[in-house]
Amino acid sequence: MRNEKPRPLSSEHLEERARTMTLKELERYAIPEELRPDLTLGIQFEGDFRVYELYVPGKRPSDARVISRARLNIYSGEGVVEVIGLSLKS
């Protein structure tokens, strides 16, 4: 019996999982109304992980304002969401 790595989950499954996890986490935070129209999703590939960033683009890539980052394992779908620079709702 060979030790084969499991097949990675589909991109669609991972993106939906990241979206669901991110929305649930962001329920606790106040997102300024002026940011909402420009929110963009970016995906980065980091070995066995996909990183989904919700951000507002800037004039240059270095000027982008990242508000959340979901990092998911491509085999298990498990991950964490980090919220950056937003205040908790009161």
Stockholm file with secondary structure:
# STOCKHOLM 1.0

chainA/1-90         MRNEKPRPLSSEHLEERARTMTLKELERYAIPEELRPDLTLGIQFEGDFRVYELYVPGKRPSDARVISRARLNIYSGEGVVEVIGLSLKS
#=GR chainA/1-90 SS CCCCCCCCCCHHHHHHHHHHHHHHHHTTEECCTTTGGGCEEEEEEETTEEEEEEEECCSSGGGCEEEEEEEEETTTCCEEEEECSCEECC
#=GC SS_cons        CCCCCCCCCCHHHHHHHHHHHHHHHHTTEECCTTTGGGCEEEEEEETTEEEEEEEECCSSGGGCEEEEEEEEETTTCCEEEEECSCEECC
//
